[in-house]
Amino acid sequence: MKTLLNVIWLIFSGIWMAILYLLAGVLLCVTIIGIPFAIASWRIAGFALWPFGRTAVPHRDAGAASCVGNVLWLVLAGWWLALGHLITGVALCLTIIGIPLGLANFKLIPISLAPLGHEIVPSDQPFAHR
């Protein structure tokens, strides 16, 4: 079921959101300071392409630097990526078939707002990476 949902997701939402994340990463690479943000953006692009069966878990030991970085990310790129997830999620929820896809879009909003200090892991083993 996860594979079927991921393929439908890829067609209707995933490819477009992944392109936005890739574009945000390229724009953030313009400066040397933006490279860590670009890497986070590209990591989320992979999550946006294939979200079913994976989840984002926070690192409790991420530190103050990731908090400051998340504030900068929110100002520079996070808000418009979250807006893209919100608009796409609402549009997908208008149909019965699209409701799981819309909910997956809503699941990606928190990670799009604050990606630093999170890791993408399989959803059946969220704590196995520790």
Secondary structure as UniProt FT lines:
FT   HELIX           2..9
FT   HELIX           10..14
FT   HELIX           15..28
FT   TURN            29..30
FT   TURN            33..34
FT   HELIX           35..49
FT   TURN            52..53
FT   STRAND          54..58
FT   TURN            60..61
FT   HELIX           64..73
FT   HELIX           74..78
FT   HELIX           79..92
FT   TURN            93..94
FT   TURN            97..98
FT   HELIX           99..113
FT   TURN            116..117
FT   STRAND          118..122
FT   TURN            123..124
FT   TURN            126..129
//
